[in-house]
Amino acid sequence: MTDLQTAPQHQSSFADLGKELWSYLTEKGAAINYEFVEMYVEVPKATGPDAERATWKLNGTLRITTAEHASAA
Protein backbone atom coordinates (compact mmCIF):
# COMPACT_ATOMS: atom_id res chain seq x y z
CA MET A 1 0.00 0.00 0.00
CA THR A 2 1.36 3.42 -0.95
CA ASP A 3 1.23 6.33 1.46
CA LEU A 4 -0.15 9.29 -0.50
CA GLN A 5 2.10 11.72 1.37
CA THR A 6 5.28 9.85 0.39
CA ALA A 7 4.22 9.02 -3.18
CA PRO A 8 5.92 11.18 -5.83
CA GLN A 9 3.78 14.14 -6.84
CA HIS A 10 3.81 15.12 -10.50
CA GLN A 11 1.77 18.03 -11.73
CA SER A 12 1.89 19.26 -15.26
CA SER A 13 0.13 21.93 -17.17
CA PHE A 14 -1.87 21.37 -20.31
CA ALA A 15 1.04 22.92 -22.23
CA ASP A 16 3.48 20.41 -20.70
CA LEU A 17 1.19 17.55 -21.67
CA GLY A 18 1.01 18.92 -25.23
CA LYS A 19 4.81 19.12 -25.46
CA GLU A 20 5.19 15.55 -24.22
CA LEU A 21 2.56 14.30 -26.67
CA TRP A 22 4.18 16.19 -29.58
CA SER A 23 7.59 14.71 -28.68
CA TYR A 24 6.14 11.20 -28.52
CA LEU A 25 4.32 11.55 -31.83
CA THR A 26 7.40 13.01 -33.53
CA GLU A 27 9.42 9.96 -32.54
CA LYS A 28 6.74 7.77 -34.13
CA GLY A 29 6.45 9.83 -37.35
CA ALA A 30 2.76 10.18 -36.59
CA ALA A 31 0.02 12.07 -38.37
CA ILE A 32 -3.24 13.26 -36.85
CA ASN A 33 -6.24 13.70 -39.11
CA TYR A 34 -9.23 15.80 -38.12
CA GLU A 35 -12.31 15.53 -40.31
CA PHE A 36 -14.81 18.38 -40.23
CA VAL A 37 -18.33 18.12 -41.61
CA GLU A 38 -20.12 21.46 -41.69
CA MET A 39 -18.33 22.77 -38.61
CA TYR A 40 -18.88 26.47 -38.00
CA VAL A 41 -16.46 28.59 -36.00
CA GLU A 42 -17.28 32.15 -35.01
CA VAL A 43 -14.15 34.29 -34.84
CA PRO A 44 -14.46 37.67 -33.10
CA LYS A 45 -13.25 40.67 -35.09
CA ALA A 46 -12.64 42.65 -31.89
CA THR A 47 -12.69 42.13 -28.13
CA GLY A 48 -15.81 42.15 -25.99
CA PRO A 49 -18.96 40.06 -25.71
CA ASP A 50 -20.84 42.03 -28.37
CA ALA A 51 -18.00 42.09 -30.92
CA GLU A 52 -18.91 41.41 -34.54
CA ARG A 53 -17.89 37.93 -35.63
CA ALA A 54 -16.73 36.30 -38.82
CA THR A 55 -18.10 32.81 -39.41
CA TRP A 56 -15.77 30.19 -40.84
CA LYS A 57 -17.16 26.95 -42.25
CA LEU A 58 -14.88 23.93 -42.17
CA ASN A 59 -15.62 21.02 -44.46
CA GLY A 60 -12.89 18.50 -45.08
CA THR A 61 -9.77 17.08 -43.50
CA LEU A 62 -7.01 18.86 -41.63
CA ARG A 63 -3.84 16.75 -41.38
CA ILE A 64 -1.17 17.57 -38.80
CA THR A 65 2.13 15.77 -39.10
CA THR A 66 5.11 15.91 -36.79
CA ALA A 67 8.71 16.27 -37.89
CA GLU A 68 12.11 17.00 -36.39
CA HIS A 69 14.02 19.94 -37.86
CA ALA A 70 17.57 20.90 -37.04
CA SER A 71 17.59 24.34 -35.47
CA ALA A 72 19.94 27.05 -36.71
CA ALA A 73 22.81 27.75 -34.34
N, CA, C and O atoms as a GROMACS GRO file, in nm:
protein
  292
    1MET      N    1   0.085  -0.118   0.000
    1MET     CA    2   0.000   0.000   0.000
    1MET      C    3   0.089   0.125   0.000
    1MET      O    4   0.187   0.131   0.075
    2THR      N    5   0.057   0.221  -0.082
    2THR     CA    6   0.136   0.342  -0.095
    2THR      C    7   0.078   0.453  -0.010
    2THR      O    8  -0.042   0.479  -0.013
    3ASP      N    9   0.164   0.517   0.067
    3ASP     CA   10   0.123   0.633   0.146
    3ASP      C   11   0.116   0.753   0.053
    3ASP      O   12   0.216   0.786  -0.011
    4LEU      N   13   0.002   0.818   0.043
    4LEU     CA   14  -0.015   0.929  -0.050
    4LEU      C   15   0.081   1.044  -0.021
    4LEU      O   16   0.119   1.117  -0.113
    5GLN      N   17   0.121   1.061   0.104
    5GLN     CA   18   0.210   1.172   0.137
    5GLN      C   19   0.353   1.144   0.094
    5GLN      O   20   0.430   1.238   0.074
    6THR      N   21   0.392   1.017   0.080
    6THR     CA   22   0.528   0.985   0.039
    6THR      C   23   0.537   0.950  -0.109
    6THR      O   24   0.647   0.939  -0.164
    7ALA      N   25   0.422   0.933  -0.175
    7ALA     CA   26   0.422   0.903  -0.318
    7ALA      C   27   0.470   1.024  -0.395
    7ALA      O   28   0.440   1.137  -0.357
    8PRO      N   29   0.546   1.003  -0.505
    8PRO     CA   30   0.592   1.118  -0.583
    8PRO      C   31   0.474   1.197  -0.640
    8PRO      O   32   0.378   1.138  -0.690
    9GLN      N   33   0.483   1.326  -0.632
    9GLN     CA   34   0.378   1.414  -0.684
    9GLN      C   35   0.426   1.472  -0.816
    9GLN      O   36   0.534   1.530  -0.824
   10HIS      N   37   0.346   1.457  -0.919
   10HIS     CA   38   0.381   1.512  -1.050
   10HIS      C   39   0.262   1.590  -1.102
   10HIS      O   40   0.156   1.534  -1.129
   11GLN      N   41   0.281   1.718  -1.116
   11GLN     CA   42   0.177   1.802  -1.173
   11GLN      C   43   0.230   1.862  -1.302
   11GLN      O   44   0.343   1.910  -1.307
   12SER      N   45   0.149   1.861  -1.403
   12SER     CA   46   0.189   1.926  -1.526
   12SER      C   47   0.075   2.009  -1.580
   12SER      O   48  -0.043   1.984  -1.553
   13SER      N   49   0.113   2.107  -1.656
   13SER     CA   50   0.013   2.193  -1.717
   13SER      C   51  -0.033   2.129  -1.848
   13SER      O   52   0.026   2.032  -1.897
   14PHE      N   53  -0.139   2.184  -1.901
   14PHE     CA   54  -0.187   2.137  -2.031
   14PHE      C   55  -0.080   2.156  -2.138
   14PHE      O   56  -0.066   2.074  -2.228
   15ALA      N   57  -0.004   2.266  -2.128
   15ALA     CA   58   0.104   2.292  -2.223
   15ALA      C   59   0.212   2.186  -2.212
   15ALA      O   60   0.265   2.140  -2.314
   16ASP      N   61   0.247   2.146  -2.089
   16ASP     CA   62   0.348   2.041  -2.070
   16ASP      C   63   0.301   1.909  -2.131
   16ASP      O   64   0.378   1.839  -2.196
   17LEU      N   65   0.175   1.877  -2.110
   17LEU     CA   66   0.119   1.755  -2.167
   17LEU      C   67   0.126   1.760  -2.320
   17LEU      O   68   0.160   1.661  -2.384
   18GLY      N   69   0.094   1.876  -2.378
   18GLY     CA   70   0.101   1.892  -2.523
   18GLY      C   71   0.242   1.872  -2.576
   18GLY      O   72   0.261   1.808  -2.679
   19LYS      N   73   0.341   1.928  -2.505
   19LYS     CA   74   0.481   1.912  -2.546
   19LYS      C   75   0.523   1.766  -2.542
   19LYS      O   76   0.589   1.717  -2.633
   20GLU      N   77   0.485   1.696  -2.435
   20GLU     CA   78   0.519   1.555  -2.422
   20GLU      C   79   0.453   1.473  -2.533
   20GLU      O   80   0.516   1.385  -2.591
   21LEU      N   81   0.328   1.502  -2.561
   21LEU     CA   82   0.256   1.430  -2.667
   21LEU      C   83   0.320   1.457  -2.803
   21LEU      O   84   0.338   1.365  -2.882
   22TRP      N   85   0.354   1.583  -2.830
   22TRP     CA   86   0.418   1.619  -2.958
   22TRP      C   87   0.551   1.545  -2.972
   22TRP      O   88   0.582   1.492  -3.080
   23SER      N   89   0.630   1.541  -2.866
   23SER     CA   90   0.759   1.471  -2.868
   23SER      C   91   0.738   1.322  -2.898
   23SER      O   92   0.810   1.264  -2.980
   24TYR      N   93   0.643   1.262  -2.831
   24TYR     CA   94   0.614   1.120  -2.852
   24TYR      C   95   0.571   1.094  -2.995
   24TYR      O   96   0.619   1.000  -3.059
   25LEU      N   97   0.481   1.175  -3.046
   25LEU     CA   98   0.432   1.155  -3.183
   25LEU      C   99   0.541   1.178  -3.286
   25LEU      O  100   0.545   1.110  -3.388
   26THR      N  101   0.631   1.274  -3.260
   26THR     CA  102   0.740   1.301  -3.352
   26THR      C  103   0.831   1.180  -3.364
   26THR      O  104   0.874   1.144  -3.474
   27GLU      N  105   0.859   1.117  -3.252
   27GLU     CA  106   0.942   0.996  -3.254
   27GLU      C  107   0.878   0.886  -3.337
   27GLU      O  108   0.948   0.804  -3.396
   28LYS      N  109   0.747   0.882  -3.341
   28LYS     CA  110   0.674   0.777  -3.413
   28LYS      C  111   0.646   0.814  -3.558
   28LYS      O  112   0.594   0.731  -3.634
   29GLY      N  113   0.678   0.938  -3.600
   29GLY     CA  114   0.645   0.983  -3.735
   29GLY      C  115   0.495   0.986  -3.757
   29GLY      O  116   0.447   0.952  -3.866
   30ALA      N  117   0.422   1.026  -3.657
   30ALA     CA  118   0.276   1.018  -3.659
   30ALA      C  119   0.211   1.131  -3.737
   30ALA      O  120   0.270   1.236  -3.761
   31ALA      N  121   0.088   1.105  -3.776
   31ALA     CA  122   0.002   1.207  -3.837
   31ALA      C  123  -0.132   1.202  -3.766
   31ALA      O  124  -0.180   1.094  -3.730
   32ILE      N  125  -0.191   1.317  -3.746
   32ILE     CA  126  -0.324   1.326  -3.685
   32ILE      C  127  -0.416   1.387  -3.789
   32ILE      O  128  -0.387   1.492  -3.845
   33ASN      N  129  -0.526   1.321  -3.814
   33ASN     CA  130  -0.624   1.370  -3.910
   33ASN      C  131  -0.751   1.411  -3.838
   33ASN      O  132  -0.807   1.334  -3.759
   34TYR      N  133  -0.796   1.532  -3.864
   34TYR     CA  134  -0.923   1.580  -3.812
   34TYR      C  135  -1.016   1.597  -3.931
   34TYR      O  136  -0.981   1.663  -4.029
   35GLU      N  137  -1.134   1.538  -3.923
   35GLU     CA  138  -1.231   1.553  -4.031
   35GLU      C  139  -1.346   1.640  -3.982
   35GLU      O  140  -1.407   1.612  -3.878
   36PHE      N  141  -1.375   1.744  -4.058
   36PHE     CA  142  -1.481   1.838  -4.023
   36PHE      C  143  -1.594   1.826  -4.124
   36PHE      O  144  -1.570   1.827  -4.244
   37VAL      N  145  -1.715   1.816  -4.075
   37VAL     CA  146  -1.833   1.812  -4.161
   37VAL      C  147  -1.924   1.924  -4.115
   37VAL      O  148  -1.988   1.917  -4.010
   38GLU      N  149  -1.930   2.029  -4.197
   38GLU     CA  150  -2.012   2.146  -4.169
   38GLU      C  151  -1.991   2.198  -4.027
   38GLU      O  152  -2.087   2.218  -3.952
   39MET      N  153  -1.865   2.219  -3.991
   39MET     CA  154  -1.833   2.277  -3.861
   39MET      C  155  -1.821   2.427  -3.877
   39MET      O  156  -1.748   2.475  -3.964
   40TYR      N  157  -1.891   2.502  -3.793
   40TYR     CA  158  -1.888   2.647  -3.800
   40TYR      C  159  -1.812   2.702  -3.680
   40TYR      O  160  -1.835   2.659  -3.566
   41VAL      N  161  -1.723   2.795  -3.705
   41VAL     CA  162  -1.646   2.859  -3.600
   41VAL      C  163  -1.669   3.010  -3.611
   41VAL      O  164  -1.650   3.069  -3.718
   42GLU      N  165  -1.709   3.070  -3.502
   42GLU     CA  166  -1.728   3.215  -3.501
   42GLU      C  167  -1.602   3.279  -3.443
   42GLU      O  168  -1.563   3.251  -3.329
   43VAL      N  169  -1.540   3.365  -3.522
   43VAL     CA  170  -1.415   3.429  -3.484
   43VAL      C  171  -1.443   3.578  -3.460
   43VAL      O  172  -1.486   3.648  -3.551
   44PRO      N  173  -1.419   3.625  -3.337
   44PRO     CA  174  -1.446   3.767  -3.310
   44PRO      C  175  -1.352   3.858  -3.386
   44PRO      O  176  -1.232   3.830  -3.399
   45LYS      N  177  -1.406   3.968  -3.437
   45LYS     CA  178  -1.326   4.067  -3.509
   45LYS      C  179  -1.266   4.170  -3.415
   45LYS      O  180  -1.178   4.248  -3.453
   46ALA      N  181  -1.313   4.172  -3.291
   46ALA     CA  182  -1.264   4.266  -3.189
   46ALA      C  183  -1.285   4.200  -3.053
   46ALA      O  184  -1.335   4.087  -3.046
   47THR      N  185  -1.248   4.269  -2.946
   47THR     CA  186  -1.270   4.213  -2.813
   47THR      C  187  -1.404   4.258  -2.758
   47THR      O  188  -1.461   4.358  -2.802
   48GLY      N  189  -1.454   4.181  -2.663
   48GLY     CA  190  -1.581   4.215  -2.599
   48GLY      C  191  -1.690   4.118  -2.637
   48GLY      O  192  -1.686   4.057  -2.743
   49PRO      N  193  -1.789   4.104  -2.549
   49PRO     CA  194  -1.896   4.006  -2.571
   49PRO      C  195  -1.986   4.038  -2.690
   49PRO      O  196  -2.048   3.948  -2.747
   50ASP      N  197  -1.995   4.164  -2.727
   50ASP     CA  198  -2.084   4.203  -2.837
   50ASP      C  199  -2.009   4.230  -2.967
   50ASP      O  200  -2.063   4.290  -3.059
   51ALA      N  201  -1.883   4.184  -2.973
   51ALA     CA  202  -1.800   4.209  -3.092
   51ALA      C  203  -1.859   4.138  -3.214
   51ALA      O  204  -1.911   4.027  -3.203
   52GLU      N  205  -1.849   4.202  -3.328
   52GLU     CA  206  -1.891   4.142  -3.454
   52GLU      C  207  -1.804   4.019  -3.478
   52GLU      O  208  -1.687   4.016  -3.441
   53ARG      N  209  -1.862   3.919  -3.541
   53ARG     CA  210  -1.789   3.793  -3.564
   53ARG      C  211  -1.790   3.753  -3.710
   53ARG      O  212  -1.888   3.775  -3.782
   54ALA      N  213  -1.680   3.694  -3.750
   54ALA     CA  214  -1.673   3.630  -3.882
   54ALA      C  215  -1.705   3.483  -3.861
   54ALA      O  216  -1.663   3.424  -3.761
   55THR      N  217  -1.777   3.422  -3.953
   55THR     CA  218  -1.810   3.281  -3.941
   55THR      C  219  -1.731   3.202  -4.045
   55THR      O  220  -1.740   3.228  -4.165
   56TRP      N  221  -1.654   3.107  -3.996
   56TRP     CA  222  -1.577   3.019  -4.084
   56TRP      C  223  -1.646   2.883  -4.088
   56TRP      O  224  -1.688   2.830  -3.985
   57LYS      N  225  -1.658   2.828  -4.209
   57LYS     CA  226  -1.716   2.695  -4.225
   57LYS      C  227  -1.605   2.600  -4.265
   57LYS      O  228  -1.534   2.623  -4.363
   58LEU      N  229  -1.590   2.493  -4.189
   58LEU     CA  230  -1.488   2.393  -4.217
   58LEU      C  231  -1.555   2.267  -4.268
   58LEU      O  232  -1.643   2.211  -4.203
   59ASN      N  233  -1.511   2.223  -4.384
   59ASN     CA  234  -1.562   2.102  -4.446
   59ASN      C  235  -1.444   2.031  -4.509
   59ASN      O  236  -1.391   2.077  -4.610
   60GLY      N  237  -1.402   1.921  -4.452
   60GLY     CA  238  -1.289   1.850  -4.508
   60GLY      C  239  -1.195   1.802  -4.400
   60GLY      O  240  -1.231   1.795  -4.283
   61THR      N  241  -1.073   1.767  -4.440
   61THR     CA  242  -0.976   1.708  -4.350
   61THR      C  243  -0.859   1.800  -4.328
   61THR      O  244  -0.804   1.858  -4.422
   62LEU      N  245  -0.821   1.814  -4.202
   62LEU     CA  246  -0.701   1.886  -4.164
   62LEU      C  247  -0.602   1.781  -4.115
   62LEU      O  248  -0.633   1.705  -4.023
   63ARG      N  249  -0.484   1.775  -4.176
   63ARG     CA  250  -0.384   1.675  -4.138
   63ARG      C  251  -0.266   1.746  -4.072
   63ARG      O  252  -0.209   1.839  -4.129
   64ILE      N  253  -0.231   1.703  -3.953
   64ILE     CA  254  -0.117   1.757  -3.880
   64ILE      C  255  -0.013   1.646  -3.869
   64ILE      O  256  -0.041   1.538  -3.817
   65THR      N  257   0.105   1.674  -3.919
   65THR     CA  258   0.213   1.577  -3.910
   65THR      C  259   0.326   1.636  -3.826
   65THR      O  260   0.345   1.757  -3.821
   66THR      N  261   0.400   1.548  -3.762
   66THR     CA  262   0.511   1.591  -3.679
   66THR      C  263   0.642   1.563  -3.750
   66THR      O  264   0.653   1.465  -3.824
   67ALA      N  265   0.741   1.648  -3.728
   67ALA     CA  266   0.871   1.626  -3.789
   67ALA      C  267   0.977   1.695  -3.704
   67ALA      O  268   0.951   1.797  -3.640
   68GLU      N  269   1.097   1.639  -3.706
   68GLU     CA  270   1.211   1.700  -3.639
   68GLU      C  271   1.284   1.786  -3.740
   68GLU      O  272   1.305   1.743  -3.853
   69HIS      N  273   1.322   1.906  -3.701
   69HIS     CA  274   1.402   1.993  -3.786
   69HIS      C  275   1.522   2.040  -3.707
   69HIS      O  276   1.510   2.076  -3.590
   70ALA      N  277   1.638   2.038  -3.771
   70ALA     CA  278   1.757   2.090  -3.704
   70ALA      C  279   1.742   2.240  -3.688
   70ALA      O  280   1.702   2.309  -3.782
   71SER      N  281   1.772   2.291  -3.570
   71SER     CA  282   1.759   2.434  -3.548
   71SER      C  283   1.890   2.504  -3.587
   71SER      O  284   1.998   2.447  -3.576
   72ALA      N  285   1.876   2.627  -3.633
   72ALA     CA  286   1.994   2.705  -3.671
   72ALA      C  287   2.069   2.746  -3.545
   72ALA      O  288   2.008   2.784  -3.445
   73ALA      N  289   2.199   2.739  -3.551
   73ALA     CA  290   2.280   2.774  -3.434
   73ALA      C  291   2.302   2.923  -3.427
   73ALA      O  292   2.369   2.971  -3.335
   0.00000   0.00000   0.00000
